[in-house]
């Protein structure tokens, strides 16, 4: 029997509001809301996007790696 270990961005009190849903143990986040959190920490929009792409989107943490959804244009 496999144990599901959902991986969340931390600190959760800042990033949980960016969760769209959790499917099969995988947290799905809205990218634009994550970027807003980084901006509230003092980053410019470009800095926040670069930080997200390098430290979140481009990281594999195993089968429960969070997924990220963008607003459709």
C-alpha atoms as a printed R data frame, in Angstrom:
   type eleno elety resid chain resno      x      y       z
1  ATOM     1    CA   UNK     A     1  0.000  0.000   0.000
2  ATOM     2    CA   UNK     A     2  1.437  3.352  -1.062
3  ATOM     3    CA   UNK     A     3  1.240  6.309   1.308
4  ATOM     4    CA   UNK     A     4  0.286  9.637  -0.264
5  ATOM     5    CA   UNK     A     5  2.532 12.476   0.866
6  ATOM     6    CA   UNK     A     6  1.240 15.716  -0.581
7  ATOM     7    CA   UNK     A     7  4.004 18.308  -1.008
8  ATOM     8    CA   UNK     A     8  3.083 21.901  -0.206
9  ATOM     9    CA   UNK     A     9  4.916 25.176  -0.800
10 ATOM    10    CA   UNK     A    10  6.030 26.712   2.463
11 ATOM    11    CA   UNK     A    11  5.305 28.634   4.518
12 ATOM    12    CA   UNK     A    12  1.830 27.249   4.091
13 ATOM    13    CA   UNK     A    13  0.158 30.254   5.689
14 ATOM    14    CA   UNK     A    14  1.358 32.297   2.705
15 ATOM    15    CA   UNK     A    15  0.963 29.810  -0.152
16 ATOM    16    CA   UNK     A    16 -2.140 27.782   0.740
17 ATOM    17    CA   UNK     A    17 -4.325 30.547  -0.696
18 ATOM    18    CA   UNK     A    18 -2.749 29.796  -4.101
19 ATOM    19    CA   UNK     A    19 -3.929 26.156  -4.069
20 ATOM    20    CA   UNK     A    20 -6.610 25.495  -6.682
21 ATOM    21    CA   UNK     A    21 -7.205 21.878  -5.650
22 ATOM    22    CA   UNK     A    22 -5.507 18.686  -4.564
23 ATOM    23    CA   UNK     A    23 -5.879 15.724  -6.952
24 ATOM    24    CA   UNK     A    24 -4.595 12.259  -6.101
25 ATOM    25    CA   UNK     A    25 -2.330 13.771  -3.445
26 ATOM    26    CA   UNK     A    26 -0.852 16.408  -5.767
27 ATOM    27    CA   UNK     A    27 -1.309 20.071  -4.868
28 ATOM    28    CA   UNK     A    28 -2.175 22.231  -7.869
29 ATOM    29    CA   UNK     A    29 -1.294 25.903  -7.512
30 ATOM    30    CA   UNK     A    30 -2.272 29.018  -9.452
31 ATOM    31    CA   UNK     A    31  0.974 30.602 -10.653
32 ATOM    32    CA   UNK     A    32 -0.261 34.198 -10.571
33 ATOM    33    CA   UNK     A    33 -1.102 33.897  -6.864
34 ATOM    34    CA   UNK     A    34  2.331 32.473  -6.086
35 ATOM    35    CA   UNK     A    35  3.922 35.414  -7.913
36 ATOM    36    CA   UNK     A    36  1.818 37.782  -5.782
37 ATOM    37    CA   UNK     A    37  3.158 36.184  -2.590
38 ATOM    38    CA   UNK     A    38  6.733 36.766  -3.728
39 ATOM    39    CA   UNK     A    39  5.894 40.359  -4.637
40 ATOM    40    CA   UNK     A    40  4.413 40.894  -1.160
41 ATOM    41    CA   UNK     A    41  7.795 39.785   0.167
42 ATOM    42    CA   UNK     A    42  9.398 42.686  -1.733
43 ATOM    43    CA   UNK     A    43 10.367 41.186  -5.089
44 ATOM    44    CA   UNK     A    44  9.584 42.930  -8.355
45 ATOM    45    CA   UNK     A    45  7.317 41.029 -10.740
46 ATOM    46    CA   UNK     A    46 10.307 39.956 -12.856
47 ATOM    47    CA   UNK     A    47 12.269 38.827  -9.789
48 ATOM    48    CA   UNK     A    48  9.236 36.906  -8.515
49 ATOM    49    CA   UNK     A    49  8.732 35.142 -11.858
50 ATOM    50    CA   UNK     A    50 12.424 34.249 -12.138
51 ATOM    51    CA   UNK     A    51 12.438 32.941  -8.572
52 ATOM    52    CA   UNK     A    52  9.318 30.859  -9.237
53 ATOM    53    CA   UNK     A    53 10.630 29.379 -12.499
54 ATOM    54    CA   UNK     A    54 13.958 28.394 -10.960
55 ATOM    55    CA   UNK     A    55 12.865 27.309  -7.461
56 ATOM    56    CA   UNK     A    56  9.365 25.908  -7.966
57 ATOM    57    CA   UNK     A    57  8.391 25.099 -11.518
58 ATOM    58    CA   UNK     A    58 11.729 23.596 -12.502
59 ATOM    59    CA   UNK     A    59 12.055 21.312  -9.473
60 ATOM    60    CA   UNK     A    60 11.088 17.641  -9.345
61 ATOM    61    CA   UNK     A    61 10.383 16.367  -5.821
62 ATOM    62    CA   UNK     A    62  9.083 12.928  -6.668
63 ATOM    63    CA   UNK     A    63  5.672 11.625  -7.697
64 ATOM    64    CA   UNK     A    64  3.842 14.201  -5.560
65 ATOM    65    CA   UNK     A    65  5.630 17.244  -6.972
66 ATOM    66    CA   UNK     A    66  3.153 20.149  -7.033
67 ATOM    67    CA   UNK     A    67  1.724 21.180 -10.391
68 ATOM    68    CA   UNK     A    68  1.207 24.743 -11.525
69 ATOM    69    CA   UNK     A    69 -1.535 26.251 -13.666
70 ATOM    70    CA   UNK     A    70 -1.417 29.576 -15.471
71 ATOM    71    CA   UNK     A    71 -4.323 31.901 -16.218
72 ATOM    72    CA   UNK     A    72 -5.499 31.332 -19.751
73 ATOM    73    CA   UNK     A    73 -5.015 34.285 -22.029
